[in-house]
Amino acid sequence: MKDLKKVGIIWIHLIIWITLGMLIFNWIYNFGNNTLHAFKIAGSSVFIYAFLFYANLYFLLPKFMKKNKYLAYIIGVIVLFAIAFLMSEAFQELLFTERHFPDIPKENFPQRGGRRPGFRPDGQMNNFRPFLNPRLVVKLLVYLAVLFVSTIIWIVQQAREREKIIQKQKNEQLSNELKLLKSQINPHFLFNALNNIYSMSVTNEQTTPEMILKLSEMLRYVLYETVEDRVRINKEVEYIQNYVDFQRLKDDEFQNIGFYSNIKNNELLIEPMLFIPFIENAFKHGNIHQDNGVVDIRLISTDNEIQFSIINSKPSTQLNKDKASGIGIRNVKERLNLLYPNSHKLEINDSDTSFSVNLDIKI
């Protein structure tokens, strides 16, 4: 891909220089010069302009301007212009003499230091000697224009390079933050799960082996699947289902738990463990242990959108939440802002009797 891009840039440069040469050729030819004369002027001019352009772009600017060596850069530009003027004079001597244009009277070719036949050599201006040679002034202005264009291109390139570096740093920071956030999830879940199994083993619950099996399946997912940046959504659904089953097995009273999923595309990729903190929060701070306690979970997806919602009833007297209770939800908010900054909508409603979450994500 990079090689193709470089080839494309080379072709663009060639097309621009050829187009410029054709414009110069047409302009010189319209002054009454013959085809060969116009072609030589166009070719030599483009050669000098290209020399100025690339010498400034790839040598002077990176070597001096990028390092804030402004005086050295100015000296370099002066030297570059001197070389360009010498090249121009050399081309005049080599290409534009009497023997190259036998149809033009010899007296129209001035001696060294006089006017060269770069324009129509009719002799009309030969006796005029201005303080500043107009031809040199025009050349200087053109050279400055070429230098200006190459400098603008270099500035744009530098801006893009800085943008790439900043974006790379942001991506690295994002990756590190996500790893940190994931590392906060796994120990938190494991701590709660082991506490539940310990409580059941103390009371010799018959469902303890099944609980351990469910836990092993969930741990397998947490340890081996969630190391990836994205997982298939059906894997996340399986994990949530195991989690809900785990809660039902934990206490016979935890039966008012609903989990509905409708996944159109099982291959849809999503950030792992994104919904679990909301589900954990519902069981931890809801009143599912009471007769009227409810937890209802819904996860629906299309080809490019995921809709998650959960609502849980709350006890009439809410105990003070510990500090860890807010870590999970705050964690999810940070992850959503990092992963889906402009493509998610999160609504959290906390009333006296219920707590609900609605999350829409555009993939």
Helices and strands as residue ranges (DSSP letters): H 2-29, H 35-55, I 56-65, H 70-95, G 98-100, G 106-108, H 134-202, H 208-220, I 221-225, E 231-232, H 233-250, E 257-263, E 269-270, H 276-285, E 295-301, E 305-313, H 325-339, E 344-350, E 354-362
